[in-house]
Amino acid sequence: MPNQDTTRRLRLKVISQDVSSFHGLQTVSTYDTTRADASVANIQQAYQSMLAATS
């Protein structure tokens, strides 16, 4: 995976797509992953952090 450039702002379109995907994920009751960073709890936490940062 390439290094992420954390100095750039994300485009609104990218953020909107991520939020839409997250809302879709919430409708999948059987979602499971082997990646700890992609667990529902971690994604929920990242989403809440994003919302808090924009407040």
GILINSUL-V230162 format. One record per residue. PHI is phi in whole degrees, 0 to 359 (* if undefined). BURIAL is b if it has 9 or more other ideal C-beta (glycine too) atoms within 8 Angstrom, else e. Layout:
phi:PHI burial:BURIAL
phi:PHI burial:BURIAL
This chain:
phi:* burial:e
phi:291 burial:e
phi:296 burial:e
phi:270 burial:e
phi:271 burial:e
phi:275 burial:e
phi:268 burial:e
phi:268 burial:e
phi:277 burial:e
phi:282 burial:e
phi:290 burial:e
phi:303 burial:e
phi:299 burial:e
phi:294 burial:e
phi:297 burial:b
phi:298 burial:e
phi:295 burial:e
phi:295 burial:e
phi:296 burial:b
phi:298 burial:e
phi:296 burial:e
phi:297 burial:b
phi:297 burial:e
phi:295 burial:e
phi:300 burial:b
phi:295 burial:e
phi:269 burial:e
phi:259 burial:e
phi:287 burial:e
phi:259 burial:e
phi:299 burial:e
phi:212 burial:e
phi:214 burial:e
phi:268 burial:e
phi:271 burial:e
phi:300 burial:e
phi:288 burial:e
phi:252 burial:e
phi:290 burial:b
phi:302 burial:e
phi:297 burial:e
phi:290 burial:b
phi:293 burial:b
phi:299 burial:e
phi:296 burial:e
phi:296 burial:e
phi:297 burial:b
phi:296 burial:e
phi:296 burial:e
phi:296 burial:b
phi:297 burial:e
phi:295 burial:e
phi:289 burial:e
phi:267 burial:e
phi:276 burial:e
